[in-house]
Amino acid sequence: MDDKAKNALIRKLMTPESSALISLLENAGYEACFVGGALRDVLMGNDPHDFDIATSAPPQMTKQLAKDAGYAVFETGIKHGTVTVHINHVPFEVTTYRKDGTYDDGRHPSSIEFAQSVEEDLARRDFTINAMAFHPRRGLIDVYGGMTDLDAKIIRCVGNPDKRFREDALRILRGARFASQFGFVLDEETKNSAIKYKVLLDTVSRERIRDEFEKLLLGEHVHDIFMNLTAIIVAVIPELLPSVGFDQRTPYHIYTVYEHIAYVIQHTKPHPLNRWSALFHDMGKPKAFTLDQNNQGHFFGHAKYSMDIAENIMNELKFANSLKNDCLSIVKWHDVVIEENPRAVKHMLNKLDGRMDMFEVLCDIKAADAASQSPLCHPRIQHANNLLAIAYEIKQNDEAFSTKDLAINGDTLIDMGIKPGPLMREILDKLLAEVIDETLANTKDALTKRVEEYMTDREKGR
């Protein structure tokens, strides 16, 4: 890319708000540059999101100048030289040029020293594509060849990769995440070093690992990263190791369990519930594997094994309970056959607590699962799409698939003398099952009459 094209892209950063902030610092005698992900993104032709500015101004001076100009200022990382300035509700992280001391905890520098130039500041950054700066007058400042690596689609550490990863082990996973998002590859030296120091990921907090790995899962090129950086993936999720190279020994599968999982992730929608569920859905297969008399593989009960493994992983990574429970539900039902008719779809919707969003994820997993098997299974993709179409029609027609859709509710049963508790739940579930099976009309009269019959039968011990 020539300088004219680069500068045209970079001008996307020069919004009225960012120009005002840069001018405020420059007019006070300091230097201010764009750095970080926003600069990288515009150089890739994408719109910027987070705006990071590095400056020679001390943090207290940045704070004072911004306050005097009437901007809202927050001390978001003052001990590391960072304040956040809001202009017209647009946040800018402004950090003083700095040099980092030693990383005694393998995550954060034990001390920092403010630097005199942006070049010194760039030397502490992780990868070359993140170690560029743009100054309105000086233009692109690229000391480490970041633009060349962007053009070549390479992730390369700034300086010595061993040093970079020993400083902060999360950079190992971060590099894999960038590769997954952008379709880049790790430079050979960077890749070898990442694999060598992957054990250091054990020292990183589980929450940070979870968040970074989720971004990797959401990447557009996640399958390639699973295959090219398997050593790093299984270092983060060691429960995947038994699936690596595991031959499924069935005509319905053309990939190992591990690559099948990688493809299913790739083929699902890039949302956290979809991608995590895809990761977990077949983890129990190696444990469930059996061979029949024809030497064909089977995986009876693998969903239950997968659920157990998934729950342990999610507890370890400190998942929110809501996401954990939803993942476990999708894994539980992912392999259940649903007939292509409204009755079967409504029964499954009921198993999913009447949640259409969960049924959408389940169908997404089923379609991706079929797409990631042998061509024999590809017709199941259309089957999953048909199930979803049936579900939408059910929803549009306001048909009952949850107890809350019934024409009577708990209050009605209380009026009939039935106390809240297991019996009430049992009666509502029975009513719904008959409504779904179309043996009982969903009207108040029909339902109350049926409740009376239930109670009469119960009293007679039937």
Protein Blocks (a to p, Z undefined) as FASTA:
>chain_A
ZZklmmmmmmmmmgfklmmmmmmmmmnopacddehjllmmmmnopacfbdcdddfbdfkl
mmmmmmmnopacddfblmnopacddeehiacdddddddddddfkomacfbdcddfbfklm
mmmpmbfklmcccdfklopadfkommmmmmnopacdehjfklmmmmpmmlmmmmmmmmmm
nopacdfklmmmmmmmmmmmmmpcfklmmmmmmmmmmpmklmmmmmmmmmmmmmmmmmlm
mmgopaghiakbcbdfklmmmmmmmmpccdfklmmmmmmmmmmmmmmpccdfkopacdeh
klmmmmmmmmmmmmmnopafklmmmmmmmmmmmmpccddbfklmmmmmmmnnopaklmmm
mmmmmmmmmmmmcfklmmmmmmmmmmmmmmmmmmmnopafbfklpmbdfklmmmnopacd
jklmmmmmmmmmmmmnopaccbfklmmmmmmmmmmmmmnoZZ
